[in-house]
Amino acid sequence: MKERVWLGGCPDYDPARLFARVDQAFEALHVYDQLKSGMTVVLKPNLVMASKPEEAIITHPALTAAVGKCVRKAGAKVLIAESPGGPYTPALIKRHYGACGYQAMAEELGFALYTDCKSREVSLPQGERCRRVSLIEPFLDGDFLINLPKLKTHGMVGYSGAVKNLFGAVPGLQKPELHCRFPEKEDFSQMLVDICAFLEPDLSILDGIWAMEGDGPTGGSRRQLGALAASASPYALDVCGAALTGSGAGKILTLKLAGERGLGPSFLDEVEVLGEPIEAYAVKDFLPAKASSTDFIDRLPAFLRPAAKKLATPYPKIDGKACVGCGKCAQSCPQHTIRIVGGRARVDLKNCIRCFCCHEMCPKHVVKVRRLRMFDL
């Protein structure tokens, strides 16, 4: 039987319209039948960095609020939990929730925000690349997990959706450690699938009202798509997310790897779309991330591939004039190749693994993704 994805339009983040749409998704996917009074439902938004909702970097708090209201309609309790990039401490996560608009939203609606910052190391018995990892406790102890990704491009893996969003279950600075352990795109993508397969979210809802195109997940541009999608399968949801951006799901490595492991669909014809058709909201000119793969290298003679890969692989470039020397890039670099010199960040490309953590975590967006002009097609 095909995995089902509910798709509906929503032109903005009006609370009443959002609640009506999320309520429809819950009904269509029989979510209310699964929720019981007294359950703790953990909501996992994408709050990768402190950002205003209108920048389209984070899952909009109005969507998270609508999902929480539907959860509470079923008599269950709401707990919002996230681990952004950088140090993960109670004081910092409280400030983070405040900057993203989540503190005010949670106080208004009576939702709990997780601030204890506790994690446990767990075994991933079915992991292909990652067999042990630390995860934040609410994702291990909650009764029901709702994954709330933002539809965005991503400098390293190309696409950020339901599977990628669960990387946020890894606490703080342990994320760069995993980038260091799995520097290659395929290994890193396999690790993402390992975590997703272990956590098995009960429901995933994609925020595609304001998406991000270009140099995502934090340095791109907002793109109005006006779409919401939901599924019990994070893989089916990402197949539809890819279709909304006009990108074939076959180009997304996490979906290819998950499909090979029998975890979920890899292509749109393997998905049953409920609600409205994909064509109603899909665009063909969605800008990809510049740090896309260079598959042509595999077609070169073997002796040319190492040099070609070095030339073609995108790299981070810091705008020294605009850099404020905050050190966020150096703090997030798993290889410790970035130093603050004279109040400006400098990157040593010799040991750079091109994970683009610096690009992702720069609050001023002055770390750009660059490649040699001949490959910048």
Secondary structure, DSSP 4 states (H G I P E B T S, - for coil): -PEEEEEEE-SS--HHHHHHHHHHHHHHTT-TTT--TT-EEEEEE---SS--GGGSSS--HHHHHHHHHHHHHTT-EEEE----SS---HHHHHHHHHHTTHHHHHHHHT-EE--S--EEEEE-TT-SS-SEEEEEHHHHH-SEEEEE-EEEEETTTEEESHHHHGGGGS-TTHHHHHHHH--SHHHHHHHHHHHHHHH--SEEEEEEEEEEESSTTTSSEEEEEEEEEEES-HHHHHHHHHHHTT--GGG-HHHHHHHHTTSS--SGGGEEEEES-GGGT--S-PPPPSS---GGGGGS-GGGHHHHHHHHS-EEEE-TTT-----HHHHH-TT--EEEETTEEEE-GGG-----HHHHH-TT--EEEE--GGG--
